[in-house]
Amino acid sequence: MAPALTPQQAAVIKATVPVLAEHGLTITSQFYANMLSAHPELRNIFNNTHQATGHQPRALAGALYAYAANIDDLGKLSPAVELICHKHASLAIKPEQYDIVGTHLLATMKAVLGDAATPDIMGAWGAAYWQLADIMIGKEKELYDATAYWREWQDFRIARKEKESEEITSFYFEPVDAELKLPRFKPGQYVSVNLFVEDLQGGVWQARQYSLSDAPGKGYLRISVKKEPGIEIGEPKHMTHPGYLSNILHDKKNVGDVVQLTHPFGDFFFEEKEEKEGPVVLISAGVGLTCLTSILNTLVERGSSRPISWIHGARDSKVRAFRKHTDELAAKNANLKTLYFSSAPTENEVEGRDYHVKGQLRLDNISKDLLFTDNEKTRYFVCGPTQFMLDTEAKLKSYGVPSDRISMELFGTGGVPRV
């Protein structure tokens, strides 16, 4: 374990905040390029799409800035650290890889800052890096120790493949090793899926996190994957290859094929052991409904009498997954109410039959008897595009809902921006 950061070093880190605001993205972009050139094996870990779009360097630059700005109050970063550690565990990150990252990050920082990178500044950032790395290594060890029977990647066979909408398909995975016991994961958590991508850089392994979309306690793990189109990058704008893993799963992986999964992780979840009363409001847009479907199924299967609101926004009925399933649950469970938004319904769709509200999902268009904002025990779970979640959170807070009763999930690098 590295020596503790001294008060003098913390003051030096705090003083570098303006420098990171100006040069942070340059540092992180060059860092990734240098590290992946020196250690090409790490291309199997880092998301190629997030590298191509610049999303990963931007996320790291933002994280460095937040760390420096809050170096004297790290408690503010606890949610972000928790999120990152769960994602690291889902990728089977090893402690020794922190050495590689630290070496290249500090070397790049020194190269970019030049004469401004004094020995005091570099010494402080070295101590600061290892302070945070030790915290994360310790947290990740706790996660690994709790799942010691299932270490790293395990082979799973696709037992079923079912189309849920024009864009979303469900995959049911069963372990190849019949002795591997499936965990009772927490509803809302995810698994990482690892596939070999032949078309990428001569062939590399790539992993993505996908929400588990059914209740725990089954003989399978289910994910429901949206087939992703290409992403615009560069100047002039051009399209990258469509989402590598989602397209491979949709187009090339079939029943009987084997893929690699890690143990379920994730800091977004419904705690089954929590109080048995109080409404649960599930708000999602697009493919964000997958993790909430796991929560919904769990509540229904355990016979919960808590009022449940299922509120979902989609472009139209053709791309809305699980509509039949949620309607059937609502017909059998009087405590479950559904509300569907369609932002661009087709000409054949009928309001009141195929959807309830035309337009984007906005809380202004939802009656308070579905939101239960006057009940201090209501729990809110929100998943969808980043801005959708932030807008939903802001509106709930304007209704008087405290942040500790709002949970949000975002896949990708960096999580929901809060710091």
Contacts in CASP RR format, 6 or more apart in sequence:
PFRMAT RR
TARGET T0000
AUTHOR 0000-0000-0000
METHOD contacts of the structure
MODEL  1
MAPALTPQQAAVIKATVPVLAEHGLTITSQFYANMLSAHPELRNIFNNTH
QATGHQPRALAGALYAYAANIDDLGKLSPAVELICHKHASLAIKPEQYDI
VGTHLLATMKAVLGDAATPDIMGAWGAAYWQLADIMIGKEKELYDATAYW
REWQDFRIARKEKESEEITSFYFEPVDAELKLPRFKPGQYVSVNLFVEDL
QGGVWQARQYSLSDAPGKGYLRISVKKEPGIEIGEPKHMTHPGYLSNILH
DKKNVGDVVQLTHPFGDFFFEEKEEKEGPVVLISAGVGLTCLTSILNTLV
ERGSSRPISWIHGARDSKVRAFRKHTDELAAKNANLKTLYFSSAPTENEV
EGRDYHVKGQLRLDNISKDLLFTDNEKTRYFVCGPTQFMLDTEAKLKSYG
VPSDRISMELFGTGGVPRV
1 134 0 8 1.000
2 127 0 8 1.000
2 130 0 8 1.000
2 131 0 8 1.000
2 133 0 8 1.000
2 134 0 8 1.000
3 127 0 8 1.000
4 127 0 8 1.000
4 131 0 8 1.000
5 13 0 8 1.000
5 71 0 8 1.000
5 124 0 8 1.000
5 127 0 8 1.000
5 128 0 8 1.000
5 131 0 8 1.000
6 127 0 8 1.000
8 124 0 8 1.000
9 123 0 8 1.000
9 124 0 8 1.000
9 127 0 8 1.000
9 128 0 8 1.000
10 71 0 8 1.000
10 72 0 8 1.000
10 124 0 8 1.000
10 128 0 8 1.000
12 120 0 8 1.000
12 121 0 8 1.000
12 124 0 8 1.000
13 67 0 8 1.000
13 68 0 8 1.000
13 71 0 8 1.000
13 124 0 8 1.000
13 125 0 8 1.000
13 128 0 8 1.000
14 68 0 8 1.000
14 69 0 8 1.000
14 71 0 8 1.000
14 72 0 8 1.000
16 68 0 8 1.000
16 121 0 8 1.000
16 124 0 8 1.000
16 125 0 8 1.000
17 65 0 8 1.000
17 68 0 8 1.000
17 69 0 8 1.000
19 113 0 8 1.000
19 116 0 8 1.000
20 27 0 8 1.000
20 61 0 8 1.000
20 64 0 8 1.000
20 65 0 8 1.000
20 68 0 8 1.000
21 65 0 8 1.000
23 112 0 8 1.000
23 113 0 8 1.000
24 61 0 8 1.000
24 62 0 8 1.000
24 64 0 8 1.000
24 65 0 8 1.000
25 57 0 8 1.000
25 58 0 8 1.000
25 61 0 8 1.000
26 112 0 8 1.000
27 61 0 8 1.000
27 64 0 8 1.000
27 105 0 8 1.000
27 108 0 8 1.000
27 109 0 8 1.000
27 112 0 8 1.000
27 113 0 8 1.000
28 57 0 8 1.000
28 58 0 8 1.000
28 60 0 8 1.000
28 61 0 8 1.000
28 64 0 8 1.000
29 54 0 8 1.000
29 57 0 8 1.000
30 108 0 8 1.000
30 111 0 8 1.000
30 112 0 8 1.000
31 57 0 8 1.000
31 60 0 8 1.000
31 104 0 8 1.000
31 105 0 8 1.000
31 108 0 8 1.000
31 109 0 8 1.000
32 46 0 8 1.000
32 51 0 8 1.000
32 56 0 8 1.000
32 57 0 8 1.000
32 60 0 8 1.000
34 104 0 8 1.000
34 107 0 8 1.000
34 108 0 8 1.000
35 42 0 8 1.000
35 100 0 8 1.000
35 101 0 8 1.000
35 104 0 8 1.000
35 105 0 8 1.000
36 42 0 8 1.000
36 43 0 8 1.000
36 46 0 8 1.000
36 51 0 8 1.000
38 104 0 8 1.000
39 100 0 8 1.000
42 97 0 8 1.000
42 100 0 8 1.000
43 201 0 8 1.000
43 204 0 8 1.000
44 204 0 8 1.000
44 205 0 8 1.000
44 206 0 8 1.000
45 91 0 8 1.000
45 93 0 8 1.000
45 97 0 8 1.000
45 207 0 8 1.000
46 56 0 8 1.000
47 56 0 8 1.000
47 206 0 8 1.000
47 207 0 8 1.000
47 208 0 8 1.000
47 412 0 8 1.000
47 413 0 8 1.000
48 197 0 8 1.000
48 200 0 8 1.000
48 201 0 8 1.000
48 204 0 8 1.000
48 206 0 8 1.000
48 244 0 8 1.000
49 55 0 8 1.000
49 231 0 8 1.000
49 240 0 8 1.000
49 243 0 8 1.000
49 244 0 8 1.000
50 56 0 8 1.000
50 59 0 8 1.000
50 412 0 8 1.000
50 413 0 8 1.000
51 57 0 8 1.000
52 231 0 8 1.000
52 233 0 8 1.000
52 240 0 8 1.000
53 231 0 8 1.000
53 233 0 8 1.000
53 240 0 8 1.000
54 233 0 8 1.000
55 412 0 8 1.000
55 413 0 8 1.000
56 413 0 8 1.000
59 413 0 8 1.000
59 414 0 8 1.000
59 415 0 8 1.000
63 80 0 8 1.000
63 414 0 8 1.000
66 77 0 8 1.000
66 80 0 8 1.000
66 419 0 8 1.000
67 77 0 8 1.000
67 128 0 8 1.000
67 132 0 8 1.000
68 128 0 8 1.000
69 419 0 8 1.000
70 76 0 8 1.000
70 77 0 8 1.000
70 419 0 8 1.000
71 128 0 8 1.000
76 419 0 8 1.000
77 419 0 8 1.000
79 267 0 8 1.000
79 418 0 8 1.000
80 414 0 8 1.000
80 415 0 8 1.000
80 418 0 8 1.000
80 419 0 8 1.000
81 132 0 8 1.000
81 135 0 8 1.000
81 136 0 8 1.000
81 139 0 8 1.000
82 139 0 8 1.000
82 267 0 8 1.000
83 266 0 8 1.000
83 267 0 8 1.000
83 414 0 8 1.000
83 415 0 8 1.000
84 136 0 8 1.000
84 414 0 8 1.000
85 136 0 8 1.000
85 139 0 8 1.000
85 140 0 8 1.000
85 143 0 8 1.000
86 143 0 8 1.000
86 265 0 8 1.000
86 266 0 8 1.000
86 267 0 8 1.000
87 209 0 8 1.000
87 265 0 8 1.000
87 266 0 8 1.000
88 136 0 8 1.000
88 140 0 8 1.000
89 140 0 8 1.000
89 143 0 8 1.000
89 144 0 8 1.000
89 147 0 8 1.000
89 262 0 8 1.000
89 263 0 8 1.000
89 265 0 8 1.000
90 190 0 8 1.000
90 191 0 8 1.000
90 192 0 8 1.000
90 207 0 8 1.000
90 209 0 8 1.000
90 262 0 8 1.000
90 263 0 8 1.000
90 265 0 8 1.000
90 266 0 8 1.000
91 192 0 8 1.000
91 207 0 8 1.000
91 262 0 8 1.000
92 151 0 8 1.000
92 152 0 8 1.000
92 153 0 8 1.000
92 262 0 8 1.000
93 140 0 8 1.000
95 137 0 8 1.000
95 140 0 8 1.000
95 141 0 8 1.000
98 133 0 8 1.000
98 136 0 8 1.000
98 137 0 8 1.000
101 133 0 8 1.000
102 126 0 8 1.000
102 129 0 8 1.000
102 133 0 8 1.000
105 129 0 8 1.000
106 122 0 8 1.000
106 125 0 8 1.000
106 126 0 8 1.000
106 129 0 8 1.000
109 117 0 8 1.000
109 122 0 8 1.000
109 125 0 8 1.000
110 117 0 8 1.000
110 122 0 8 1.000
113 121 0 8 1.000
143 265 0 8 1.000
144 151 0 8 1.000
147 183 0 8 1.000
147 263 0 8 1.000
149 180 0 8 1.000
149 181 0 8 1.000
150 180 0 8 1.000
150 183 0 8 1.000
150 262 0 8 1.000
150 263 0 8 1.000
152 262 0 8 1.000
153 194 0 8 1.000
153 260 0 8 1.000
153 261 0 8 1.000
153 262 0 8 1.000
154 175 0 8 1.000
154 176 0 8 1.000
154 177 0 8 1.000
154 180 0 8 1.000
154 260 0 8 1.000
154 261 0 8 1.000
154 262 0 8 1.000
155 175 0 8 1.000
155 176 0 8 1.000
155 177 0 8 1.000
155 258 0 8 1.000
155 259 0 8 1.000
155 260 0 8 1.000
156 173 0 8 1.000
156 174 0 8 1.000
156 175 0 8 1.000
156 176 0 8 1.000
156 221 0 8 1.000
156 258 0 8 1.000
156 259 0 8 1.000
156 260 0 8 1.000
156 261 0 8 1.000
157 173 0 8 1.000
157 174 0 8 1.000
157 175 0 8 1.000
157 176 0 8 1.000
157 256 0 8 1.000
157 257 0 8 1.000
157 258 0 8 1.000
158 171 0 8 1.000
158 172 0 8 1.000
158 173 0 8 1.000
158 253 0 8 1.000
158 254 0 8 1.000
158 255 0 8 1.000
158 256 0 8 1.000
158 257 0 8 1.000
158 258 0 8 1.000
158 259 0 8 1.000
159 172 0 8 1.000
159 173 0 8 1.000
159 174 0 8 1.000
159 220 0 8 1.000
159 255 0 8 1.000
159 256 0 8 1.000
160 170 0 8 1.000
160 171 0 8 1.000
160 172 0 8 1.000
160 220 0 8 1.000
160 255 0 8 1.000
161 169 0 8 1.000
161 170 0 8 1.000
161 171 0 8 1.000
161 172 0 8 1.000
161 253 0 8 1.000
161 254 0 8 1.000
161 255 0 8 1.000
162 169 0 8 1.000
162 170 0 8 1.000
162 172 0 8 1.000
163 169 0 8 1.000
163 170 0 8 1.000
164 170 0 8 1.000
164 224 0 8 1.000
164 321 0 8 1.000
164 322 0 8 1.000
165 318 0 8 1.000
165 319 0 8 1.000
165 320 0 8 1.000
165 321 0 8 1.000
166 318 0 8 1.000
166 319 0 8 1.000
167 226 0 8 1.000
167 227 0 8 1.000
167 287 0 8 1.000
167 319 0 8 1.000
167 321 0 8 1.000
168 224 0 8 1.000
168 225 0 8 1.000
168 226 0 8 1.000
168 227 0 8 1.000
168 287 0 8 1.000
168 290 0 8 1.000
168 319 0 8 1.000
168 321 0 8 1.000
169 224 0 8 1.000
169 225 0 8 1.000
169 227 0 8 1.000
169 249 0 8 1.000
169 250 0 8 1.000
170 213 0 8 1.000
170 222 0 8 1.000
170 223 0 8 1.000
170 224 0 8 1.000
170 225 0 8 1.000
171 222 0 8 1.000
171 223 0 8 1.000
171 224 0 8 1.000
171 225 0 8 1.000
171 249 0 8 1.000
171 253 0 8 1.000
172 220 0 8 1.000
172 221 0 8 1.000
172 222 0 8 1.000
173 220 0 8 1.000
173 221 0 8 1.000
173 222 0 8 1.000
173 223 0 8 1.000
173 259 0 8 1.000
173 261 0 8 1.000
174 219 0 8 1.000
174 220 0 8 1.000
175 182 0 8 1.000
176 258 0 8 1.000
182 217 0 8 1.000
182 218 0 8 1.000
182 219 0 8 1.000
182 220 0 8 1.000
182 221 0 8 1.000
183 216 0 8 1.000
183 263 0 8 1.000
183 264 0 8 1.000
184 216 0 8 1.000
184 217 0 8 1.000
185 212 0 8 1.000
185 216 0 8 1.000
185 264 0 8 1.000
186 216 0 8 1.000
186 264 0 8 1.000
186 266 0 8 1.000
186 269 0 8 1.000
186 270 0 8 1.000
186 271 0 8 1.000
186 272 0 8 1.000
187 212 0 8 1.000
187 215 0 8 1.000
187 216 0 8 1.000
187 269 0 8 1.000
187 270 0 8 1.000
187 272 0 8 1.000
187 291 0 8 1.000
187 294 0 8 1.000
187 295 0 8 1.000
187 297 0 8 1.000
187 298 0 8 1.000
188 211 0 8 1.000
188 212 0 8 1.000
188 266 0 8 1.000
188 268 0 8 1.000
188 269 0 8 1.000
188 270 0 8 1.000
188 291 0 8 1.000
188 292 0 8 1.000
188 294 0 8 1.000
188 295 0 8 1.000
188 409 0 8 1.000
189 211 0 8 1.000
189 212 0 8 1.000
189 264 0 8 1.000
189 265 0 8 1.000
189 266 0 8 1.000
189 268 0 8 1.000
189 269 0 8 1.000
189 291 0 8 1.000
189 294 0 8 1.000
190 209 0 8 1.000
190 210 0 8 1.000
190 211 0 8 1.000
190 212 0 8 1.000
190 223 0 8 1.000
190 264 0 8 1.000
190 265 0 8 1.000
190 266 0 8 1.000
190 291 0 8 1.000
190 411 0 8 1.000
191 209 0 8 1.000
191 210 0 8 1.000
191 212 0 8 1.000
191 221 0 8 1.000
191 223 0 8 1.000
191 261 0 8 1.000
191 262 0 8 1.000
191 263 0 8 1.000
191 264 0 8 1.000
191 265 0 8 1.000
192 207 0 8 1.000
192 208 0 8 1.000
192 209 0 8 1.000
192 210 0 8 1.000
192 261 0 8 1.000
192 262 0 8 1.000
193 207 0 8 1.000
193 208 0 8 1.000
193 209 0 8 1.000
193 210 0 8 1.000
193 223 0 8 1.000
193 245 0 8 1.000
193 249 0 8 1.000
193 259 0 8 1.000
193 260 0 8 1.000
193 261 0 8 1.000
194 205 0 8 1.000
194 206 0 8 1.000
194 207 0 8 1.000
194 259 0 8 1.000
194 260 0 8 1.000
194 261 0 8 1.000
194 262 0 8 1.000
195 205 0 8 1.000
195 206 0 8 1.000
195 207 0 8 1.000
195 244 0 8 1.000
195 245 0 8 1.000
195 248 0 8 1.000
195 249 0 8 1.000
195 253 0 8 1.000
195 259 0 8 1.000
195 260 0 8 1.000
196 203 0 8 1.000
196 204 0 8 1.000
196 205 0 8 1.000
196 206 0 8 1.000
197 203 0 8 1.000
197 204 0 8 1.000
197 205 0 8 1.000
197 206 0 8 1.000
197 244 0 8 1.000
197 245 0 8 1.000
197 248 0 8 1.000
199 241 0 8 1.000
199 244 0 8 1.000
200 206 0 8 1.000
200 241 0 8 1.000
200 244 0 8 1.000
206 244 0 8 1.000
206 245 0 8 1.000
207 245 0 8 1.000
208 245 0 8 1.000
208 246 0 8 1.000
208 411 0 8 1.000
209 411 0 8 1.000
209 412 0 8 1.000
210 223 0 8 1.000
210 224 0 8 1.000
210 225 0 8 1.000
210 290 0 8 1.000
210 411 0 8 1.000
211 223 0 8 1.000
211 224 0 8 1.000
211 288 0 8 1.000
211 290 0 8 1.000
211 291 0 8 1.000
211 294 0 8 1.000
211 383 0 8 1.000
211 409 0 8 1.000
211 411 0 8 1.000
212 221 0 8 1.000
212 222 0 8 1.000
212 223 0 8 1.000
212 264 0 8 1.000
212 291 0 8 1.000
212 294 0 8 1.000
213 222 0 8 1.000
213 223 0 8 1.000
213 224 0 8 1.000
213 290 0 8 1.000
213 291 0 8 1.000
213 293 0 8 1.000
213 294 0 8 1.000
214 220 0 8 1.000
214 222 0 8 1.000
214 293 0 8 1.000
214 294 0 8 1.000
214 297 0 8 1.000
215 294 0 8 1.000
215 297 0 8 1.000
215 298 0 8 1.000
215 301 0 8 1.000
216 294 0 8 1.000
216 298 0 8 1.000
221 261 0 8 1.000
221 264 0 8 1.000
223 290 0 8 1.000
224 287 0 8 1.000
224 290 0 8 1.000
224 293 0 8 1.000
224 321 0 8 1.000
224 322 0 8 1.000
225 246 0 8 1.000
225 249 0 8 1.000
225 250 0 8 1.000
226 246 0 8 1.000
226 286 0 8 1.000
226 287 0 8 1.000
227 242 0 8 1.000
227 246 0 8 1.000
227 247 0 8 1.000
227 250 0 8 1.000
228 242 0 8 1.000
228 243 0 8 1.000
228 246 0 8 1.000
228 247 0 8 1.000
229 239 0 8 1.000
229 242 0 8 1.000
229 243 0 8 1.000
230 239 0 8 1.000
230 240 0 8 1.000
230 241 0 8 1.000
230 242 0 8 1.000
230 243 0 8 1.000
231 239 0 8 1.000
231 240 0 8 1.000
231 243 0 8 1.000
232 238 0 8 1.000
232 239 0 8 1.000
232 240 0 8 1.000
233 239 0 8 1.000
233 240 0 8 1.000
253 259 0 8 1.000
268 291 0 8 1.000
268 381 0 8 1.000
268 383 0 8 1.000
268 407 0 8 1.000
268 408 0 8 1.000
268 409 0 8 1.000
270 280 0 8 1.000
270 295 0 8 1.000
270 298 0 8 1.000
270 299 0 8 1.000
270 379 0 8 1.000
270 381 0 8 1.000
272 298 0 8 1.000
272 302 0 8 1.000
274 379 0 8 1.000
275 377 0 8 1.000
276 304 0 8 1.000
276 306 0 8 1.000
277 306 0 8 1.000
277 377 0 8 1.000
278 306 0 8 1.000
278 307 0 8 1.000
278 372 0 8 1.000
278 375 0 8 1.000
278 377 0 8 1.000
278 378 0 8 1.000
278 379 0 8 1.000
279 306 0 8 1.000
279 307 0 8 1.000
279 308 0 8 1.000
279 309 0 8 1.000
279 372 0 8 1.000
279 375 0 8 1.000
279 377 0 8 1.000
279 378 0 8 1.000
279 379 0 8 1.000
280 295 0 8 1.000
280 299 0 8 1.000
280 306 0 8 1.000
280 307 0 8 1.000
280 308 0 8 1.000
280 309 0 8 1.000
280 378 0 8 1.000
280 379 0 8 1.000
280 381 0 8 1.000
281 308 0 8 1.000
281 309 0 8 1.000
281 311 0 8 1.000
281 370 0 8 1.000
281 371 0 8 1.000
281 372 0 8 1.000
281 378 0 8 1.000
281 379 0 8 1.000
281 380 0 8 1.000
281 381 0 8 1.000
282 292 0 8 1.000
282 295 0 8 1.000
282 296 0 8 1.000
282 308 0 8 1.000
282 309 0 8 1.000
282 310 0 8 1.000
282 311 0 8 1.000
282 381 0 8 1.000
283 292 0 8 1.000
283 309 0 8 1.000
283 311 0 8 1.000
283 312 0 8 1.000
283 361 0 8 1.000
283 380 0 8 1.000
283 381 0 8 1.000
283 382 0 8 1.000
283 383 0 8 1.000
283 392 0 8 1.000
284 292 0 8 1.000
284 311 0 8 1.000
284 312 0 8 1.000
284 313 0 8 1.000
284 382 0 8 1.000
284 383 0 8 1.000
284 384 0 8 1.000
285 312 0 8 1.000
285 313 0 8 1.000
285 314 0 8 1.000
285 361 0 8 1.000
285 383 0 8 1.000
285 384 0 8 1.000
285 385 0 8 1.000
285 388 0 8 1.000
286 312 0 8 1.000
286 313 0 8 1.000
286 314 0 8 1.000
286 315 0 8 1.000
286 319 0 8 1.000
286 320 0 8 1.000
286 384 0 8 1.000
287 321 0 8 1.000
287 384 0 8 1.000
288 383 0 8 1.000
288 384 0 8 1.000
288 409 0 8 1.000
289 312 0 8 1.000
289 321 0 8 1.000
289 322 0 8 1.000
289 383 0 8 1.000
290 321 0 8 1.000
290 383 0 8 1.000
291 381 0 8 1.000
291 383 0 8 1.000
291 409 0 8 1.000
292 310 0 8 1.000
292 381 0 8 1.000
292 383 0 8 1.000
293 322 0 8 1.000
293 325 0 8 1.000
293 326 0 8 1.000
295 381 0 8 1.000
296 308 0 8 1.000
296 310 0 8 1.000
296 326 0 8 1.000
296 329 0 8 1.000
296 336 0 8 1.000
299 306 0 8 1.000
299 308 0 8 1.000
300 308 0 8 1.000
300 329 0 8 1.000
300 333 0 8 1.000
300 336 0 8 1.000
304 335 0 8 1.000
305 335 0 8 1.000
306 335 0 8 1.000
307 335 0 8 1.000
307 337 0 8 1.000
307 372 0 8 1.000
308 333 0 8 1.000
308 335 0 8 1.000
308 336 0 8 1.000
308 337 0 8 1.000
309 337 0 8 1.000
309 338 0 8 1.000
309 339 0 8 1.000
309 370 0 8 1.000
309 371 0 8 1.000
309 372 0 8 1.000
310 326 0 8 1.000
310 330 0 8 1.000
310 336 0 8 1.000
310 337 0 8 1.000
310 338 0 8 1.000
310 339 0 8 1.000
311 338 0 8 1.000
311 339 0 8 1.000
311 341 0 8 1.000
311 361 0 8 1.000
311 366 0 8 1.000
311 370 0 8 1.000
312 320 0 8 1.000
312 326 0 8 1.000
312 338 0 8 1.000
312 339 0 8 1.000
312 340 0 8 1.000
312 341 0 8 1.000
312 361 0 8 1.000
313 320 0 8 1.000
313 340 0 8 1.000
313 341 0 8 1.000
313 342 0 8 1.000
313 343 0 8 1.000
313 360 0 8 1.000
313 361 0 8 1.000
314 320 0 8 1.000
314 340 0 8 1.000
314 341 0 8 1.000
314 342 0 8 1.000
314 343 0 8 1.000
315 342 0 8 1.000
315 343 0 8 1.000
315 344 0 8 1.000
316 342 0 8 1.000
316 343 0 8 1.000
316 344 0 8 1.000
316 345 0 8 1.000
316 346 0 8 1.000
316 349 0 8 1.000
317 323 0 8 1.000
317 342 0 8 1.000
317 345 0 8 1.000
317 346 0 8 1.000
317 349 0 8 1.000
317 354 0 8 1.000
317 355 0 8 1.000
318 346 0 8 1.000
320 340 0 8 1.000
320 342 0 8 1.000
323 340 0 8 1.000
326 338 0 8 1.000
327 338 0 8 1.000
329 336 0 8 1.000
330 336 0 8 1.000
330 337 0 8 1.000
330 338 0 8 1.000
337 370 0 8 1.000
339 356 0 8 1.000
339 357 0 8 1.000
339 366 0 8 1.000
339 370 0 8 1.000
340 354 0 8 1.000
340 355 0 8 1.000
340 356 0 8 1.000
340 357 0 8 1.000
341 355 0 8 1.000
341 356 0 8 1.000
341 357 0 8 1.000
341 358 0 8 1.000
341 359 0 8 1.000
341 360 0 8 1.000
341 361 0 8 1.000
341 365 0 8 1.000
342 349 0 8 1.000
342 354 0 8 1.000
342 355 0 8 1.000
342 357 0 8 1.000
342 358 0 8 1.000
342 359 0 8 1.000
343 358 0 8 1.000
343 359 0 8 1.000
343 360 0 8 1.000
343 361 0 8 1.000
344 359 0 8 1.000
345 351 0 8 1.000
345 354 0 8 1.000
345 355 0 8 1.000
345 358 0 8 1.000
349 355 0 8 1.000
351 357 0 8 1.000
351 358 0 8 1.000
357 365 0 8 1.000
359 365 0 8 1.000
361 388 0 8 1.000
362 391 0 8 1.000
362 395 0 8 1.000
363 371 0 8 1.000
363 392 0 8 1.000
363 395 0 8 1.000
363 396 0 8 1.000
363 399 0 8 1.000
364 395 0 8 1.000
368 374 0 8 1.000
371 378 0 8 1.000
371 396 0 8 1.000
371 399 0 8 1.000
372 378 0 8 1.000
373 396 0 8 1.000
373 399 0 8 1.000
373 400 0 8 1.000
373 401 0 8 1.000
378 401 0 8 1.000
378 405 0 8 1.000
379 405 0 8 1.000
379 407 0 8 1.000
380 396 0 8 1.000
380 401 0 8 1.000
380 405 0 8 1.000
380 406 0 8 1.000
380 407 0 8 1.000
381 407 0 8 1.000
381 408 0 8 1.000
381 409 0 8 1.000
382 389 0 8 1.000
382 392 0 8 1.000
382 393 0 8 1.000
382 406 0 8 1.000
382 407 0 8 1.000
382 408 0 8 1.000
382 409 0 8 1.000
383 389 0 8 1.000
383 408 0 8 1.000
383 409 0 8 1.000
383 410 0 8 1.000
384 409 0 8 1.000
384 410 0 8 1.000
386 410 0 8 1.000
386 416 0 8 1.000
386 417 0 8 1.000
389 408 0 8 1.000
389 410 0 8 1.000
389 416 0 8 1.000
390 416 0 8 1.000
390 417 0 8 1.000
392 408 0 8 1.000
393 403 0 8 1.000
393 406 0 8 1.000
393 408 0 8 1.000
396 406 0 8 1.000
397 403 0 8 1.000
397 406 0 8 1.000
408 416 0 8 1.000
409 416 0 8 1.000
410 416 0 8 1.000
END
